[in-house]
């Protein structure tokens, strides 16, 4: 018979641009393949009123919530989102007694805490394809699972039919023109602040390159997607599997421009040229810190000299490049702030987005360091946003110095949230893509 399922994406983050709820599309795909009927509701596009209308007109056997973000992770605008999720859950409970499943990256970071906060019946930690099928089977057969927090071992990346929703996709195509694809899961790097290895595993699991290329073609054919963003934690893996993805896209004759997240290392002219031929239009680079001392403090295994060389290759290849950096992390002091500002000037022809302080997440290296340095109590509740700042810097002084150094330079953006109105305005005029690349191409916002 199958179940009638409702999947709800709770994400409210629009900086730097709204992002299609890809996790929900993956879960919808496996549920439908298993014979269940699925309705999707994205609260970014539909709002609470849209969810209310769906609940009023339909009955469901199982309801799933995908919680992507705890907050903005930006200390200059530290807006929490758990209150919005609580409001949505309360609305569901008004209309339905169906079992409620909580999942998504934010939930997986602190499942017990969020389960207690929102009151779900089940929670899924990590990737959810196998877990949601087990929960659906339990609901359908009336045999509850042993525990309410469900986690399944990460396996080789499965071949999936990702169920993009046409109505939801229309909102994102209208507000940015981008749809998303994942080419692999996991991350072998051990950056001090990052939760990716906890969420997806500590090694890469790759999707078949031709399957990725065919997915790009499908989004262009079926949804008229004018731009693709690859959502991998790092696109340019050391094994070079990303190059196989590019080659498959070239074989398919891809003309859709795309962007992805990159590490600023391990690429030369031949790699840049291959990616360009496959459609790469821009790169977002996890530079993360601005001096060798602060890179080491974040457990990065590259240097500022490598970042400068990477940027030079990108500019030479005609690829717009945005670097995302954090001031105030471990090892930062007045001297490294000045050193970092000088180093960032070497990244000519690129855009830099700067953040102040590091959002502390449970069970990360930065949490352990904050406790060891006496910045944070070991039992601190980390659901409300809390940020690490090096004890050797004065936050107000540091932020004032960054603003002073970058005043009048549109390609040096701090705080990052300050560019949101411009990007929203340009998207409303029909421009597509990340849009910061306009600063590289034209020197302005178009």
C-alpha positions in Angstrom: 0.0 0.0 0.0 2.7 2.5 0.9 2.5 5.6 3.2 1.3 9.1 2.5 4.4 11.2 3.5 5.0 14.9 3.9 8.5 16.2 3.8 9.2 19.7 5.1 12.4 21.7 4.5 12.8 24.3 7.3 15.8 26.2 6.0 15.6 30.0 6.1 19.2 31.0 5.2 19.4 33.3 2.2 23.0 34.5 2.5 24.7 34.6 0.1 21.8 33.2 -1.9 18.8 30.8 -1.4 19.7 27.1 -1.8 17.4 24.4 -3.1 16.6 21.8 -0.3 18.7 19.0 -1.9 18.5 16.7 1.2 14.7 16.6 0.9 14.9 15.7 -2.8 17.2 12.7 -1.9 14.8 11.5 0.8 11.7 12.0 -1.5 13.5 9.9 -4.2 14.1 6.9 -2.0 10.6 7.0 -0.4 8.9 7.1 -3.8 11.2 4.3 -5.1 10.0 2.2 -2.2 6.3 2.7 -3.1 5.4 5.6 -0.8 3.6 8.7 -1.9 5.4 12.0 -1.1 4.4 15.6 -0.8 7.2 18.2 -0.4 6.9 21.6 1.3 9.7 24.1 1.4 9.2 26.8 4.0 11.6 29.2 2.2 9.2 29.4 -0.7 5.9 28.4 0.8 6.1 29.9 4.3 4.2 28.8 7.3 0.9 29.6 5.5 1.8 27.2 2.7 2.4 24.4 5.2 -0.8 25.2 7.0 -2.8 24.9 3.7 -1.2 21.5 2.9 -2.0 20.2 6.4 -5.5 21.4 6.3 -6.2 19.7 3.0 -4.4 16.4 3.4 -3.8 13.5 5.9 -0.4 12.0 6.2 1.0 8.8 7.7 4.5 10.1 8.2 5.9 13.6 8.4 9.6 14.5 8.0 11.4 17.7 8.9 14.8 18.6 7.3 16.6 21.1 9.5 19.6 22.4 7.5 20.9 25.3 9.6 21.0 26.0 13.4 21.7 29.7 12.7 23.5 32.0 10.3 27.0 31.0 11.7 27.9 34.7 11.4 28.8 36.5 14.6 27.8 39.9 13.1 24.3 38.6 12.5 23.8 35.6 14.7 20.2 34.8 14.0 19.0 31.4 15.4 16.5 29.4 13.4 15.4 26.8 15.9 12.4 29.1 16.9 11.1 28.9 13.4 11.4 25.1 13.4 9.5 25.0 16.7 6.7 27.1 15.2 6.5 24.8 12.2 6.4 21.7 14.4 3.7 23.2 16.6 1.6 23.8 13.5 2.0 20.2 12.4 0.9 19.0 15.8 -2.3 21.1 15.5 -3.3 19.2 12.3 -1.7 15.7 12.5 -0.9 12.9 14.9 1.4 11.3 12.3 4.9 10.2 13.5 7.2 13.2 13.1 10.8 12.5 11.9 13.5 15.1 12.5 16.7 15.1 10.4 19.1 17.2 8.3 22.6 18.5 9.0 21.6 20.8 11.9 19.7 18.1 13.7 22.6 15.6 13.2 25.0 18.0 15.0 23.1 17.9 18.3 20.2 15.4 17.9 19.3 14.8 21.5 19.2 18.5 22.2 17.0 19.3 19.3 14.8 16.3 19.8 14.2 17.6 23.4 13.5 21.1 22.0 11.1 20.1 19.2 9.6 16.8 20.4 9.9 14.6 17.4 9.0 10.9 17.4 12.1 9.9 15.5 15.4 11.5 14.6 17.8 10.7 11.8 21.5 11.3 12.4 23.7 11.5 9.3 22.6 10.6 5.8 19.0 9.6 5.8 18.2 7.3 2.8 18.5 4.0 4.7 17.2 5.3 8.0 14.0 6.9 6.6 13.1 3.6 4.9 13.5 1.7 8.1 11.3 4.3 9.9 8.7 4.1 7.2 8.7 0.3 7.4 8.2 0.5 11.1 5.3 2.9 10.8 3.7 0.9 8.0 3.9 -2.4 9.9 3.2 -1.0 13.3 6.4 -2.3 14.8 8.3 0.6 16.5 12.1 0.7 16.2 14.2 0.0 19.3 15.2 3.7 19.7 14.0 7.0 18.5 17.4 8.3 17.3 18.2 6.4 14.1 21.6 6.3 12.5 22.8 4.0 9.7 26.4 3.3 8.7 27.6 5.3 5.7 27.9 3.1 2.7 29.3 3.6 -0.8 27.5 6.5 -2.4 24.3 4.9 -3.7 22.9 5.4 -7.2 19.9 7.6 -6.5 16.9 9.0 -8.3 16.8 12.4 -6.8 13.3 13.8 -6.8 13.5 17.5 -7.4 10.1 19.2 -7.0 9.0 21.3 -9.9 7.1 23.8 -7.9 9.9 24.3 -5.3 12.5 24.4 -8.1 10.5 27.2 -9.7 11.1 29.4 -6.7 14.8 28.9 -6.7 15.1 29.3 -10.4 13.3 32.6 -10.1 15.4 33.7 -7.1 19.0 33.0 -8.3 18.5 30.5 -11.1 20.5 27.7 -9.4 19.8 24.1 -8.7 22.1 21.9 -6.7 23.8 18.5 -7.2 26.1 16.5 -4.9 28.9 14.5 -6.5 30.3 12.8 -3.3 29.9 12.6 0.4 32.3 12.7 3.3 35.5 14.7 4.0 39.0 13.5 4.9 40.2 16.9 6.2 40.2 17.7 9.9 39.5 21.5 10.0 39.2 22.5 13.6 35.7 24.0 13.3 34.0 21.7 10.8 31.2 19.2 11.3 31.3 17.6 7.8 33.3 14.5 8.9 30.7 13.9 11.6 27.8 14.4 9.2 29.0 12.5 6.2 32.0 10.4 7.3 35.8 10.9 7.3 36.5 9.7 3.8 35.1 10.5 0.3 32.4 8.3 -1.2 32.0 9.2 -4.8 29.0 9.2 -7.1 29.6 7.8 -10.6 30.9 10.7 -12.8 28.6 9.8 -15.7 25.6 9.8 -13.3 26.5 13.3 -12.2 26.9 14.5 -15.7 23.5 13.0 -16.6 21.9 14.7 -13.6 23.2 18.0 -14.9 21.7 17.3 -18.3 18.4 16.3 -16.6 18.1 19.5 -14.7 18.7 21.5 -17.8 16.3 19.4 -19.9 13.5 19.0 -17.4 13.8 22.2 -15.3 15.6 24.6 -17.7 18.2 25.2 -15.0 20.5 28.0 -16.1 23.1 27.4 -13.4 24.3 24.4 -11.3 26.0 24.5 -7.9 27.9 21.4 -6.7 27.4 21.1 -3.0 30.3 18.8 -2.1 32.3 19.8 1.0 35.3 20.1 -1.3 34.9 19.6 -5.1 38.6 19.2 -6.0 39.5 15.9 -4.2 43.1 14.9 -4.2 42.4 11.7 -6.1 41.2 13.8 -9.1 37.7 12.2 -9.3 36.4 15.7 -9.9 38.2 15.8 -13.2 36.3 12.6 -14.2 33.1 14.5 -13.5 34.3 17.3 -15.7 35.2 14.9 -18.5 31.8 13.3 -18.3 30.1 16.7 -18.6 32.3 17.5 -21.6 31.3 14.2 -23.3 27.7 15.2 -22.6 28.2 18.5 -24.3 27.3 20.4 -21.2 26.7 24.2 -21.7 25.2 24.9 -18.2 27.6 27.1 -16.1 28.5 25.8 -12.7 30.2 26.7 -9.4 31.5 24.6 -6.5 33.5 24.8 -3.2 37.3 24.3 -3.7 40.4 23.9 -1.6 43.1 26.4 -2.7 45.6 23.7 -3.6 46.5 20.9 -6.0 45.3 22.6 -9.2 47.3 24.0 -12.1 46.6 25.4 -15.6 45.5 22.0 -17.1 43.0 21.4 -14.3 41.6 24.9 -14.6 41.2 24.6 -18.4 39.5 21.2 -18.2 37.0 22.5 -15.6 36.3 25.6 -17.8 35.6 23.4 -20.8 33.1 21.5 -18.7 31.2 24.7 -17.8 32.9 26.0 -14.6 32.0 29.7 -14.4 33.2 30.5 -10.9 34.9 29.1 -7.8 34.2 29.5 -4.1 37.4 28.8 -2.1 37.7 27.7 1.5 40.8 29.8 2.2 39.5 30.1 5.8 42.3 32.1 7.4 44.6 34.9 6.3 48.1 34.0 7.7 50.1 30.9 8.0 49.8 31.1 11.8 46.0 31.2 11.7 45.8 28.5 9.0 47.8 26.3 11.3 45.5 27.2 14.1 42.6 25.8 12.1 44.5 22.7 11.2 44.8 23.6 7.6 47.5 21.8 5.6 48.2 24.6 3.1 49.9 28.0 3.2 49.1 31.5 2.2 51.7 31.2 -0.6 49.8 28.3 -2.0 46.5 30.3 -1.8 48.2 33.2 -3.7 49.5 30.8 -6.3 46.0 29.1 -6.7 44.4 32.5 -7.0 46.9 33.6 -9.7 46.1 30.4 -11.7 42.4 31.1 -11.4 42.7 34.7 -12.5 45.0 33.7 -15.4 42.5 31.2 -16.5 39.7 33.8 -16.4 37.8 32.1 -13.6 36.1 34.4 -11.0 37.2 33.4 -7.6 35.7 34.1 -4.1 37.7 33.4 -1.0 36.0 32.9 2.3 38.1 33.8 5.4 37.7 34.0 9.1 39.4 36.6 11.3 39.8 36.0 15.1 40.4 32.2 15.0 43.1 30.3 17.0 46.5 32.0 16.8 45.1 35.4 15.8 46.5 38.5 17.4 47.0 42.1 16.3 50.1 41.2 14.3 48.4 38.4 12.4 45.4 40.6 11.6 47.8 43.1 9.9 49.7 40.3 8.2 46.4 38.9 7.0 45.1 42.1 5.6 48.4 42.5 3.6 48.1 38.9 2.4 44.6 39.4 1.2 45.7 42.2 -1.1 47.8 39.6 -2.9 44.6 37.9 -4.0 44.1 40.3 -6.8 41.2 39.9 -9.3 39.1 38.0 -6.7 36.4 38.7 -4.1 36.9 38.1 -0.4 34.1 37.5 2.1 35.3 37.8 5.7 33.8 36.6 8.9 34.6 37.4 12.5 35.0 34.6 15.0 34.1 30.9 14.6 30.7 29.3 15.4 31.4 26.6 18.0 29.7 23.3 17.3 29.7 20.2 19.6 32.4 17.6 19.3 34.7 19.7 17.1 38.3 20.7 17.7 37.3 24.4 18.2 34.9 23.3 21.0 37.8 21.5 22.8 40.1 24.4 22.3 37.5 26.9 23.7 37.2 24.8 26.8 40.9 24.3 27.2 41.5 28.1 26.9 38.7 28.9 29.4 36.6 30.6 26.9 33.7 28.2 27.2 32.4 25.9 29.9 32.5 22.2 28.9 28.8 21.8 29.5 27.7 25.0 27.7 24.5 24.6 25.7 25.6 25.2 22.1 22.2 25.4 20.5 22.2 29.2 21.0 25.0 30.6 18.8 28.4 30.9 20.5 31.5 32.1 18.8 35.2 31.5 19.4 37.5 34.5 19.4 41.2 34.2 20.1 42.0 35.5 23.6 44.8 37.6 22.0 42.5 39.9 20.0 40.0 42.6 20.9 37.0 41.8 18.7 35.8 45.4 18.3 39.3 46.7 17.5 39.8 43.8 15.0 36.5 44.4 13.2 37.1 48.1 13.0 40.5 47.5 11.5 39.1 45.2 8.8 36.4 47.7 7.9 39.0 50.5 7.8 41.3 48.5 5.5 38.6 47.5 3.1 36.6 50.7 3.0 35.6 51.6 -0.5 36.7 48.3 -2.0 33.6 46.5 -3.3 35.5 43.3 -3.7 36.4 43.0 0.0 33.3 42.3 1.9 32.9 42.5 5.7 30.6 41.7 7.2 29.4 39.1 4.7 25.8 39.8 5.3 26.2 43.4 4.0 26.0 42.2 0.4 22.7 40.4 0.8 20.5 43.3 -0.4 22.5 43.7 -3.6 22.4 40.0 -4.5 18.6 39.8 -3.7 18.0 42.9 -5.9 20.0 41.5 -8.8 18.3 38.1 -8.6 14.9 39.9 -8.7 16.0 41.5 -12.0 16.6 38.0 -13.5 20.3 37.6 -13.0 21.4 34.1 -12.2 24.3 32.5 -10.4 26.2 33.5 -7.2 26.5 37.1 -8.6 29.6 38.0 -6.6 31.5 37.1 -9.8 30.2 40.4 -11.3 32.8 42.1 -9.1 35.6 40.1 -10.8 34.3 40.6 -14.3 33.1 44.3 -14.1 34.5 45.7 -10.8 31.0 46.4 -9.7 27.6 45.0 -9.0 26.3 45.3 -12.5 
